[in-house]
Structure formats: structure tokens, C-alpha cells
């Protein structure tokens, strides 16, 4: 599968802030975190292929919800198909209006 990595400027900025927060939160709790680029790619892939994320909501989520969504994405993302497996749905998915 060919992945779409394109994000608009606002989405890029939010993904970078989400990755910064993830790295800081993991360091604070002495948890190993993956590579910055890999985490950014996982979030972008999920957003563009699996389900649209409410990136602003994710960035501002309580620590537990934030960690839940990032662990769900990194643990269930199929990097060949771009889909989340096992019926996984992030808490910060963008709702249709």
C-alpha cells in the first residue's frame, strides 16, 4: 500500500506537539518511547488512513486518555495496511458533524 503522508500545516504542528508531549510524558515516568519519526509516522498514518483523529483534542487530553490513544495506535497499527486492528478506536477520534 502506498501511504499518504500529507498533512496540512496545522496538522503538522499538532502532530509535532503531540510527539513532544509523548516524549516528555514517557521521560517523566521513565518509560521508553520509540523513535520520534516513527511515532510521528504512526500518528499521521492513523489520521490519514485508519480514522481521522481530533489532533487538538488528543494534544489536550488528560494524561491517561493521551497515553491510551498513543499506546493503542502504536500497538494496533498495521504498518502494511495503515489500519488499526482488532476493532481499535482511539478516544480522540474526530466525530462526524
Phi and psi restraints in degrees (value plus and minus 20) as a CYANA .aco file:
   2 UNK   PHI    -113.2   -73.2
   2 UNK   PSI     104.7   144.7
   3 UNK   PHI    -110.7   -70.7
   3 UNK   PSI     125.3   165.3
   4 UNK   PHI    -114.6   -74.6
   4 UNK   PSI      91.1   131.1
   5 UNK   PHI    -116.8   -76.8
   5 UNK   PSI     -18.7    21.3
   6 UNK   PHI     -93.4   -53.4
   6 UNK   PSI     105.9   145.9
   7 UNK   PHI    -145.8  -105.8
   7 UNK   PSI     128.2   168.2
   8 UNK   PHI     -94.9   -54.9
   8 UNK   PSI     151.9   191.9
   9 UNK   PHI     -79.7   -39.7
   9 UNK   PSI     -60.5   -20.5
  10 UNK   PHI     -84.9   -44.9
  10 UNK   PSI     -63.7   -23.7
  11 UNK   PHI     -83.6   -43.6
  11 UNK   PSI     -62.0   -22.0
  12 UNK   PHI     -78.8   -38.8
  12 UNK   PSI     -66.3   -26.3
  13 UNK   PHI     -82.1   -42.1
  13 UNK   PSI     -63.2   -23.2
  14 UNK   PHI     -85.5   -45.5
  14 UNK   PSI     -62.9   -22.9
  15 UNK   PHI     -81.5   -41.5
  15 UNK   PSI     -62.4   -22.4
  16 UNK   PHI     -81.8   -41.8
  16 UNK   PSI     -60.9   -20.9
  17 UNK   PHI     -87.9   -47.9
  17 UNK   PSI     -57.7   -17.7
  18 UNK   PHI     -83.0   -43.0
  18 UNK   PSI     -64.4   -24.4
  19 UNK   PHI     -84.0   -44.0
  19 UNK   PSI     -63.0   -23.0
  20 UNK   PHI     -77.0   -37.0
  20 UNK   PSI     -67.3   -27.3
  21 UNK   PHI     -83.5   -43.5
  21 UNK   PSI     -61.9   -21.9
  22 UNK   PHI     -80.4   -40.4
  22 UNK   PSI     -64.7   -24.7
  23 UNK   PHI     -83.6   -43.6
  23 UNK   PSI     -64.3   -24.3
  24 UNK   PHI     -83.6   -43.6
  24 UNK   PSI     -64.7   -24.7
  25 UNK   PHI     -83.9   -43.9
  25 UNK   PSI     -61.6   -21.6
  26 UNK   PHI     -85.9   -45.9
  26 UNK   PSI     -61.2   -21.2
  27 UNK   PHI     -83.5   -43.5
  27 UNK   PSI     -60.9   -20.9
  28 UNK   PHI     -80.5   -40.5
  28 UNK   PSI     -54.1   -14.1
  29 UNK   PHI    -125.4   -85.4
  29 UNK   PSI      -7.6    32.4
  30 UNK   PHI      34.3    74.3
  30 UNK   PSI      25.1    65.1
  31 UNK   PHI    -129.4   -89.4
  31 UNK   PSI     113.4   153.4
  32 UNK   PHI     -90.1   -50.1
  32 UNK   PSI     117.0   157.0
  33 UNK   PHI    -139.5   -99.5
  33 UNK   PSI     129.6   169.6
  34 UNK   PHI     -87.7   -47.7
  34 UNK   PSI    -197.3  -157.3
  35 UNK   PHI     -82.0   -42.0
  35 UNK   PSI     121.4   161.4
  36 UNK   PHI     -77.4   -37.4
  36 UNK   PSI     -64.8   -24.8
  37 UNK   PHI     -86.2   -46.2
  37 UNK   PSI     -62.8   -22.8
  38 UNK   PHI     -81.1   -41.1
  38 UNK   PSI     -64.0   -24.0
  39 UNK   PHI     -83.5   -43.5
  39 UNK   PSI     -63.1   -23.1
  40 UNK   PHI     -81.1   -41.1
  40 UNK   PSI     -62.3   -22.3
  41 UNK   PHI     -86.2   -46.2
  41 UNK   PSI     -59.4   -19.4
  42 UNK   PHI     -82.7   -42.7
  42 UNK   PSI     -63.8   -23.8
  43 UNK   PHI     -85.7   -45.7
  43 UNK   PSI     -65.3   -25.3
  44 UNK   PHI     -83.5   -43.5
  44 UNK   PSI     -62.0   -22.0
  45 UNK   PHI     -83.0   -43.0
  45 UNK   PSI     -65.5   -25.5
  46 UNK   PHI     -79.6   -39.6
  46 UNK   PSI     -66.1   -26.1
  47 UNK   PHI     -83.5   -43.5
  47 UNK   PSI     -60.5   -20.5
  48 UNK   PHI    -108.6   -68.6
  48 UNK   PSI     -41.4    -1.4
  49 UNK   PHI    -144.0  -104.0
  49 UNK   PSI     -60.0   -20.0
  50 UNK   PHI    -107.4   -67.4
  50 UNK   PSI     -76.5   -36.5
  51 UNK   PHI    -182.0  -142.0
  51 UNK   PSI     121.2   161.2
  52 UNK   PHI     -86.5   -46.5
  52 UNK   PSI     107.8   147.8
  53 UNK   PHI    -114.2   -74.2
  53 UNK   PSI     126.8   166.8
  54 UNK   PHI    -106.0   -66.0
  54 UNK   PSI      68.7   108.7
  55 UNK   PHI     -81.6   -41.6
  55 UNK   PSI     -57.0   -17.0
  56 UNK   PHI     -87.2   -47.2
  56 UNK   PSI     -62.0   -22.0
  57 UNK   PHI     -82.8   -42.8
  57 UNK   PSI     -62.6   -22.6
  58 UNK   PHI     -82.0   -42.0
  58 UNK   PSI     -66.6   -26.6
  59 UNK   PHI     -77.3   -37.3
  59 UNK   PSI     -59.0   -19.0
  60 UNK   PHI    -117.9   -77.9
  60 UNK   PSI     -13.6    26.4
  61 UNK   PHI     -87.5   -47.5
  61 UNK   PSI     135.2   175.2
  62 UNK   PHI     -76.9   -36.9
  62 UNK   PSI     133.1   173.1
  63 UNK   PHI     -71.9   -31.9
  63 UNK   PSI     -63.0   -23.0
  64 UNK   PHI     -83.7   -43.7
  64 UNK   PSI     -65.6   -25.6
  65 UNK   PHI     -87.4   -47.4
  65 UNK   PSI     -59.3   -19.3
  66 UNK   PHI     -80.5   -40.5
  66 UNK   PSI     -71.0   -31.0
  67 UNK   PHI     -84.3   -44.3
  67 UNK   PSI     -59.4   -19.4
  68 UNK   PHI     -76.9   -36.9
  68 UNK   PSI     -70.7   -30.7
  69 UNK   PHI     -85.9   -45.9
  69 UNK   PSI     -61.2   -21.2
  70 UNK   PHI     -86.6   -46.6
  70 UNK   PSI     -61.1   -21.1
  71 UNK   PHI     -87.2   -47.2
  71 UNK   PSI     -59.6   -19.6
  72 UNK   PHI     -80.7   -40.7
  72 UNK   PSI     -66.1   -26.1
  73 UNK   PHI     -83.6   -43.6
  73 UNK   PSI     -70.8   -30.8
  74 UNK   PHI     -89.1   -49.1
  74 UNK   PSI     -47.7    -7.7
  75 UNK   PHI    -110.7   -70.7
  75 UNK   PSI     -40.5    -0.5
  76 UNK   PHI    -136.3   -96.3
  76 UNK   PSI     -27.3    12.7
  77 UNK   PHI     -89.2   -49.2
  77 UNK   PSI     104.2   144.2
  78 UNK   PHI    -106.3   -66.3
  78 UNK   PSI      91.2   131.2
  79 UNK   PHI     -97.0   -57.0
  79 UNK   PSI     -21.1    18.9
  80 UNK   PHI    -115.4   -75.4
  80 UNK   PSI     -53.5   -13.5
  81 UNK   PHI    -125.8   -85.8
  81 UNK   PSI     -40.3    -0.3
  82 UNK   PHI      60.0   100.0
  82 UNK   PSI      -9.7    30.3
  83 UNK   PHI    -127.0   -87.0
  83 UNK   PSI     132.0   172.0
  84 UNK   PHI    -103.4   -63.4
  84 UNK   PSI     115.9   155.9
  85 UNK   PHI    -118.0   -78.0
  85 UNK   PSI     148.8   188.8
  86 UNK   PHI      41.1    81.1
  86 UNK   PSI       9.8    49.8
  87 UNK   PHI      50.3    90.3
  87 UNK   PSI      -0.7    39.3
  88 UNK   PHI     -86.3   -46.3
  88 UNK   PSI     111.6   151.6
  89 UNK   PHI    -154.0  -114.0
  89 UNK   PSI      98.5   138.5
  90 UNK   PHI     -82.8   -42.8
  90 UNK   PSI     131.6   171.6
  91 UNK   PHI     -87.8   -47.8
  91 UNK   PSI     -49.6    -9.6
  92 UNK   PHI    -120.0   -80.0
  92 UNK   PSI      19.1    59.1
  93 UNK   PHI     -95.8   -55.8
  93 UNK   PSI     125.2   165.2
  94 UNK   PHI     -94.2   -54.2
  94 UNK   PSI     107.0   147.0
  95 UNK   PHI    -107.2   -67.2
  95 UNK   PSI     120.1   160.1
  96 UNK   PHI     -88.0   -48.0
  96 UNK   PSI     118.5   158.5
